[in-house]
Amino acid sequence: MITNYGIENFIVIFLLGVISLAGAFWLRHLWFLSILLGLLGIFLIFIAIWFFRDPERITPQEALQDNSIIISPADGHIMEIVDDFEPDYFKDSTKRISIFLSPLDVHVNRVPMNGIVEHFKFVKGKKLIASKEEASAENQQSHFGVSNDKGKILFKQIVGILARRLVWDIKIGDKVKVGQRFGMMKFGSRMDIHLPRNSSIKIKVGDKVTAGISFLAKLN
């Protein structure tokens, strides 16, 4: 399945791949150029399908029924679990979990907790390497604050050095469901999740997580 969040990019890259393959066929008498165009076409088609893929995910029933459970909003690896002051939504010290997405990961994002969107902010910042600690505060990013009867969380789409566009389709006032798709970060990026400091963390640095499936934490 190809994500609707990147369908226009997918079509452009896929068509460029098809054109390259067609060029390889028509220039087959120029074998060296034909091989180069053929390889380029295969590469572009592969990149289009691989990067814009959007596999179906089955969110655990426990998370759907328990408003205190936090599920990963992104595919990737846990890069940091640290105490961090959050000035806009919590206005307090929080526990921050940072997930790094490589260009090979699925980049469609999913809501990590049931609730109501009550905070949004877009920051037009830098495009530092996403794995750098300062990227959490200085890079271009979009913030989403969600609350329910168990508490509240803040999650951030953050661009990296390759990511050039953030896409989202939720807004303040929306009722959201854990595991639902809400956006995409294009071409390598980072996702930060801010939780109350007394939350029970269920993962550790280095763990591989899957959006909509992996348990990150539980609100206490």
N, C-alpha and C positions, 0 to 999 in steps of 0.2 A: 504494500500500500504506500502511495506517495502522499506526503503531507500537503494539505491545502495551504499551509502557511508559506510554502516555498514553490508553489506550482509554476509561477512565472519564471523563476530562476531555473527550475527543472526543465521546462520546455526549451529555454534558450540553450542550455548546456547540451541537452539531448539532441536538439536539432543540429548544433555545431558538430556533434559526433557523427550524426547521420551524413551531413554534408562532407565531412572528412572521409568517411567510408566510400561515399559516392565518388569523390575525387580520386581516391585510391584505385577504384575500379576503372574509371575513365583514363587514368594515367598509368595503367598497368604495364604499358610498354616502357615506361621509365621506372624500372623496377625499384631503384633506391628510393625515389620520391614516393612511389606507390606504397612501399613498406612503411615509410615514415607517416604518411597520411593515414594508413590503415591502423597503425598502432595508436596514433593520436585519436582517431575516431573511437576505437575500443576503449581507450582510457577515459575519454569524455563521457561516453555512455555509462561506463561503470561508475564514475564519480557522481553523475546525475542520479542514478538509481540508488547508490549506496548512501550518499549524504542526505538525500531527501526522503529516505525511507521512513515509514511511520508504522512500526509493527503494533498489532493489537496487544494490549496488556490487560491482565485480569487482576484487579486490585484485591488484596486479601479481604475476605468478608469481615474479619475482626476490625480492620481499619474503617470500613464503611459504617460499622455500627458503633464504634467507640470514638467519640470526638476528641479524646486525649491523645490518640495515636498520630504520629507524624511520619508520613511516607516520603521517600526521596522524590523531589521534583525534577530531577535530571539524572541521566546516565552519566557515569564517570567514576572517578576515584576520590575518596575522601582525602583532602589535602591538608586540612587544618580542623582542629576542634579547640577553640580558645575562648577565653573571656574577652568581651569586647563591648565598649559603650556604644549604644545605638541612640543617636540624638533626635530622631524625627518621630518615630512611632512609639517605641518603648520609653524614650527619654531616660534611660537607665542602663545599668550594666546588664549584659545578656551573655548567653552561651551561643557562640557562632560556629556553625558547621559550614565548611567550604568544600565544594565539589568542583574538581577540574574536569572539563570535557575536552578530549582530544578531537581532532578532525574525524577520527574513526568512529566516535560514539554517535548514537542517535541524538539529535539535537532538538527534538520536540519536547517541550516541557509540560509537566502535569502538576495540578494543584496538590500540595502536600497535606492538607487538612480540611475537613468539613467546616463550613462557616460562612460568614458574610465578609465581603471585601469592604473595609472601612478606611483604608489608607492607600494612596497611590502617589508616587513621585517619580519624575524622570529627571535624571542628572546627565547633562551633556558634558561628559568629561573626556579623559584621555583614552588611549588605546595601548596601555602598557601590557607586557606579557602577563597573562591571566594568573600564572602561578606565583607572581610576586605578591608579597603581603600588601603593599601599598595599592595594588589594583582594586582591592576591596573598597577603598575610600575614594580613589582618584579616577578610576575608569568610568566611561559612559555606562549607565545602568538604569534599570527601571525597578521600582520598589512596590511591593504589594503587601499590605497588612491585612491579615484575616483573623477574625475572632469568632469564638463560639462559647458555649456555657462552661467549657473547661479551661479557657484561657485564650491567648493570642500568640501569633507568630508573625514574623516578617521574612519574606523571601525576595531575593534580588537576582534578576538577570544581569550579568555583567559581561561586557564585551572583552575580548582578548586582542592580541596583536593581529590575529587573522579575522576575527569576527568584526563585521562592519555594519550589522543591522540587527536590532532586536525587534521581535514581533510579538504582540499580545492582543487578546480580544476580551479581556475582562476589565471591569471598571468598578468604581466605588458604588456600593449598593447591591452588587450582584451576589446572589446566593450560589456558592460554589461547592462542589462535591469532590472529595478526595479521589485522586486518580484521573480527573477529567483533564483533557488537553486545554492549555490556556495560551500557548505561544511557542516561540522557537528562537534560538540564538544561532545565527548563521556563521559557520566556519570556525569552530574552536572558541571556547569561552569558559565561563565560570558561573556557578550558582552559589550564593550565600544564603543560609537560613539562620535567622536570629530567634532564639528561644529564651523563655525565662531561665534564670541561672539554676533553679532547682529542678529542672527537667532531667529525666532519666535518659541518658544517652545509650543507645543500643549498638553503636558501631564504633570503630576505631580508625585512626589514620592509616591509610593504605588500602582500606576495604574498597572493593568494587561494588557499586550500587546501581540499581536499575529503577528508572522513573516509574512511578505508579505501583511498584511492587515492594521494594526494599524498605524495611523498618529503620527509621533513623533515631527516633526518640519517643518518649511518652511524657506528656505534661502531668505534673503532680499538683 
